[in-house]
Every structure is written in C-alpha cells, then in structure tokens.
C-alpha cells in the first residue's frame, strides 16, 4: 500500500519549493521508493561500510570503498529487509538509443554534468530528487561549489544516511564485457567512466520495483475488522444454508 504522505526532502527554507515535487516514498525498514524510476533505494548510501563495521563484511574496507568487481559481487550477495535482489544503480543512454561518450555540461550526453533525466539513476537522484548542484552549469559556467570544499555541491542528503561526497559505482559497463564502467561523483555532480579494477569507490544498493509498506495502525485495524466481518457473515450463511437443507 502506498503511503498517503509523500516524504518531502528539505535542506533549509530556500529548498522547500523545489522539493515539493520529490518522488520518494518512505517504506520503512530503511527503504525509499522512487515512483519515477520505479526502484527502491536503500536508505543507507554506504551500507558496505555499515556492514563491514558491524559484521566484518567480506568486501571493501572500513570506509566501504570497493572497486567495480567487488561492488557487483557485494550487491549480488546482499540480503536486506527481506530482499535479496539488490543491484547497483543503472545508466541508460540519455538519447534513448546509444551512449554518447563526449563531454557535455548541458546533460545532453552520457559523460558530463547536469544529467537530470531518469536515464541515469544516480544522476537523477542527485539532481532531481535531492536538488543538488554541479561544479559546472551549462556552457561552462562555474557554479562555485567544489572549490576546496567539494561537499558544497551536495546541498541535501536527506532522508538518506552516509551519502558520501565522492565517486559511486554504477552497474553499467561502458560497452558490453569491456574493462570500463560508468561512475557518478556526488561531490561535483559528474558522470564519467573508469576502469573496473582501478580506484575504489562507494556503492549504493537499489532494487527494481516497489516494496510492501507497513500498514498504518488505523488501516491495519480496519483491515482486521473487515476480515472478521467477512468471516462472521460467511459462518452465518453456512449455518443458514445447512438449516434449509
């Protein structure tokens, strides 16, 4: 059942108007559903670190950083909140046909800044859901964030926890079976590519589709009363039927 109140993401009064159309729904148990991308995000954006510190996880280190091969293995082995079908965020061609790997700061290619369309799940989260900034605006205009303090581009991380101002892995290869994959840098809002076995990055787990929300107490009570009523009516009908015959 979809929650009746949409979770509004805020970071100061200046962001309230921009957040009014956010599309994240709190499903409880550390899960948030995005009804535009139709995926569920883990609330802990660095669960590899949390897992490592609490249970001596197999992959990565105490910071949660892992390379692409480790990240894909980690997420395939992940079980959380009763689900075991987690994956890394995906990237699809922004033009809907094929990847354009030329740099752009207008969001019209798959390398660069301001990719606010749903084609890239991490970029869509950064720019559209969280209303975060980029190091460069369209046409090379420097926004100012990222100068010495890169997390200034991350105006908001709410309602998520442990979201790092750094590079995050995606699950999408630059080309099938290639040695490179896409990554997204939340510190400056940049989507780019790199080798799978190169620098270690962070990993944020997602899964396809919605999850079952816990019913609100009043709704749960109404469901229980309704079920009991049907059971009582059914029993009365059965008794009446048996008496007639």
C-alpha positions as CSV (number, residue, x, y, z in Angstrom):
1,X,0.0,0.0,0.0
2,X,1.4,3.4,-1.0
3,X,1.9,5.8,1.9
4,X,-0.6,8.7,1.9
5,X,2.0,11.3,2.8
6,X,4.9,11.9,0.4
7,X,8.3,12.3,2.1
8,X,9.4,15.9,1.4
9,X,13.2,16.4,1.2
10,X,14.3,19.6,2.8
11,X,17.6,21.4,3.4
12,X,16.8,24.9,4.6
13,X,13.9,27.1,3.7
14,X,15.3,28.0,0.3
15,X,14.8,24.4,-1.0
16,X,11.2,23.9,0.1
17,X,9.6,25.0,-3.2
18,X,12.0,22.9,-5.2
19,X,11.4,19.8,-3.1
20,X,7.6,19.9,-3.4
21,X,7.6,17.5,-6.3
22,X,10.1,15.0,-4.9
23,X,9.1,11.4,-5.8
24,X,10.5,9.5,-2.8
25,X,8.2,7.5,-0.5
26,X,9.3,6.2,2.9
27,X,8.6,2.5,3.0
28,X,10.1,2.0,6.4
29,X,12.8,-0.6,7.3
30,X,15.5,1.7,5.7
31,X,13.9,1.7,2.2
32,X,12.7,4.5,0.0
33,X,10.7,4.0,-3.2
34,X,11.1,6.3,-6.3
35,X,7.9,6.2,-8.4
36,X,9.6,7.8,-11.4
37,X,12.5,5.4,-11.7
38,X,10.3,2.6,-10.2
39,X,13.1,1.4,-8.0
40,X,13.7,1.1,-4.2
41,X,16.8,2.8,-2.7
42,X,18.5,1.6,0.5
43,X,18.4,4.5,2.9
44,X,22.0,3.8,4.0
45,X,24.0,5.1,1.0
46,X,27.2,3.4,2.3
47,X,25.8,0.1,3.6
48,X,29.0,-1.7,2.7
49,X,30.7,0.4,5.4
50,X,27.9,-0.3,7.9
51,X,28.0,-4.0,7.1
52,X,31.8,-4.1,7.4
53,X,31.9,-2.4,10.8
54,X,29.0,-4.5,12.2
55,X,29.7,-7.9,10.8
56,X,33.2,-7.9,9.3
57,X,32.0,-7.8,5.7
58,X,33.8,-9.7,3.1
59,X,34.2,-6.9,0.6
60,X,35.9,-3.5,0.8
61,X,37.4,-1.8,3.9
62,X,36.3,0.1,6.9
63,X,35.4,3.1,4.7
64,X,33.1,1.0,2.5
65,X,35.1,1.6,-0.7
66,X,35.3,-1.2,-3.2
67,X,36.2,-1.5,-6.9
68,X,33.6,-2.3,-9.6
69,X,34.2,-6.1,-9.5
70,X,33.9,-6.2,-5.7
71,X,30.8,-3.9,-5.8
72,X,28.9,-6.2,-8.2
73,X,29.8,-9.2,-6.1
74,X,28.8,-7.5,-2.9
75,X,25.4,-6.3,-4.2
76,X,24.6,-9.7,-5.7
77,X,25.3,-11.4,-2.3
78,X,23.4,-8.7,-0.4
79,X,20.3,-9.5,1.7
80,X,18.5,-6.6,3.4
81,X,15.0,-6.1,4.8
82,X,13.9,-9.4,3.5
83,X,15.0,-8.8,-0.1
84,X,18.0,-10.4,-1.9
85,X,17.6,-9.0,-5.4
86,X,19.7,-5.8,-5.0
87,X,21.8,-4.3,-7.7
88,X,23.9,-1.2,-8.4
89,X,22.2,1.9,-10.0
90,X,21.9,1.7,-13.8
91,X,22.8,4.1,-16.6
92,X,20.9,4.1,-19.9
93,X,21.6,6.3,-22.9
94,X,20.3,9.8,-22.4
95,X,19.2,9.9,-26.0
96,X,17.4,6.5,-25.6
97,X,19.4,4.9,-28.4
98,X,23.2,4.6,-27.7
99,X,25.7,6.1,-25.4
100,X,27.3,9.3,-26.4
101,X,30.7,9.5,-24.6
102,X,31.6,13.0,-25.5
103,X,31.8,15.5,-22.6
104,X,28.9,17.9,-22.1
105,X,27.8,20.2,-19.3
106,X,24.2,20.5,-20.6
107,X,23.1,17.0,-19.8
108,X,22.7,16.0,-23.4
109,X,25.5,13.3,-23.4
110,X,26.3,10.5,-21.1
111,X,29.6,12.0,-19.9
112,X,29.5,15.2,-18.0
113,X,27.3,17.4,-15.8
114,X,23.6,18.2,-15.3
115,X,22.2,14.8,-16.3
116,X,18.8,15.3,-14.6
117,X,16.9,12.9,-16.7
118,X,15.9,9.4,-15.5
119,X,18.4,7.8,-17.9
120,X,20.9,7.7,-15.1
121,X,19.6,6.6,-11.7
122,X,22.3,8.1,-9.6
123,X,22.3,11.4,-11.6
124,X,18.5,11.6,-11.3
125,X,18.8,11.1,-7.5
126,X,21.5,13.8,-7.3
127,X,19.9,16.5,-9.4
128,X,16.2,15.8,-9.4
129,X,15.3,14.2,-6.1
130,X,17.9,15.8,-3.9
131,X,18.1,19.1,-5.9
132,X,21.9,19.0,-5.6
133,X,24.3,21.2,-7.6
134,X,27.1,20.6,-10.1
135,X,30.6,22.1,-10.4
136,X,29.7,23.4,-13.8
137,X,26.4,24.8,-15.1
138,X,25.5,24.7,-18.8
139,X,28.0,26.2,-21.2
140,X,31.0,26.1,-18.8
141,X,29.6,28.4,-16.2
142,X,31.3,27.7,-12.9
143,X,28.8,27.3,-10.0
144,X,31.4,27.8,-7.3
145,X,30.7,24.6,-5.3
146,X,33.5,22.2,-5.3
147,X,36.2,24.8,-4.7
148,X,38.3,23.3,-1.8
149,X,35.0,22.1,-0.3
150,X,33.5,19.6,-2.7
151,X,30.6,18.6,-0.5
152,X,29.2,22.1,-1.1
153,X,27.7,20.7,-4.2
154,X,25.7,18.3,-2.0
155,X,23.1,20.7,-0.7
156,X,21.0,17.8,0.6
157,X,21.4,14.2,1.6
158,X,18.1,13.8,3.4
159,X,16.4,11.5,4.0
160,X,19.4,9.2,3.3
161,X,22.3,8.4,5.6
162,X,26.0,8.0,4.9
163,X,25.8,9.6,1.4
164,X,29.4,10.4,0.6
165,X,30.7,13.4,-1.4
166,X,32.7,11.1,-3.7
167,X,32.5,8.7,-6.6
168,X,29.9,6.0,-6.7
169,X,29.9,2.8,-8.8
170,X,27.1,2.1,-11.2
171,X,26.3,-1.3,-12.5
172,X,26.6,-0.3,-16.2
173,X,29.6,-1.1,-18.4
174,X,30.7,1.5,-20.9
175,X,30.4,-1.3,-23.5
176,X,29.4,-5.0,-23.0
177,X,32.2,-7.0,-21.5
178,X,34.5,-4.0,-21.5
179,X,37.0,-3.2,-18.8
180,X,35.3,0.2,-18.0
181,X,32.1,1.2,-16.3
182,X,30.2,4.4,-15.6
183,X,30.5,6.1,-12.2
184,X,28.9,9.2,-10.7
185,X,30.6,11.7,-8.5
186,X,28.2,13.1,-5.9
187,X,30.8,15.7,-4.8
188,X,30.6,17.7,-8.1
189,X,27.6,16.1,-10.0
190,X,29.8,14.5,-12.7
191,X,29.0,11.2,-14.6
192,X,32.1,9.7,-16.2
193,X,33.8,6.3,-16.9
194,X,36.7,4.5,-15.5
195,X,38.3,1.0,-15.3
196,X,36.6,-1.6,-13.2
197,X,39.7,-2.6,-11.3
198,X,41.0,1.0,-10.8
199,X,40.2,3.3,-7.9
200,X,37.9,2.1,-5.3
201,X,34.5,3.8,-5.0
202,X,31.4,3.7,-2.9
203,X,28.3,1.6,-3.7
204,X,24.6,2.4,-3.2
205,X,22.2,-0.6,-3.4
206,X,18.9,-0.4,-5.2
207,X,16.3,-2.9,-6.4
208,X,13.7,-2.9,-9.1
209,X,10.1,-2.1,-8.2
210,X,8.3,-1.1,-5.0
211,X,8.3,-2.9,-1.7
212,X,5.4,-3.6,0.6
213,X,4.8,-0.7,3.0
214,X,3.9,-1.5,6.6
215,X,0.1,-0.6,7.0
216,X,-0.6,2.4,9.3
217,X,-2.2,1.3,12.6
218,X,-5.7,2.6,11.7
219,X,-5.6,1.0,8.3
220,X,-4.4,-2.3,9.8
221,X,-7.3,-2.2,12.3
222,X,-9.8,-1.6,9.5
223,X,-8.4,-4.5,7.5
224,X,-8.7,-6.7,10.6
225,X,-12.3,-5.7,11.3
226,X,-13.2,-6.2,7.7
227,X,-11.7,-9.7,7.6
228,X,-13.6,-10.6,10.8
229,X,-16.8,-9.3,9.5
230,X,-16.5,-11.4,6.3
231,X,-15.7,-14.4,8.4
232,X,-18.8,-13.9,10.6
233,X,-21.0,-13.3,7.6
234,X,-19.6,-16.4,6.0
235,X,-20.3,-18.5,9.0
236,X,-23.9,-17.2,9.3
237,X,-24.5,-18.0,5.6
238,X,-23.2,-21.5,6.1
239,X,-25.4,-22.2,9.1
240,X,-28.5,-20.8,7.3
241,X,-27.8,-22.8,4.2
242,X,-27.4,-26.0,6.3
243,X,-30.7,-25.4,8.1
244,X,-32.6,-25.0,4.8
245,X,-31.4,-28.4,3.7
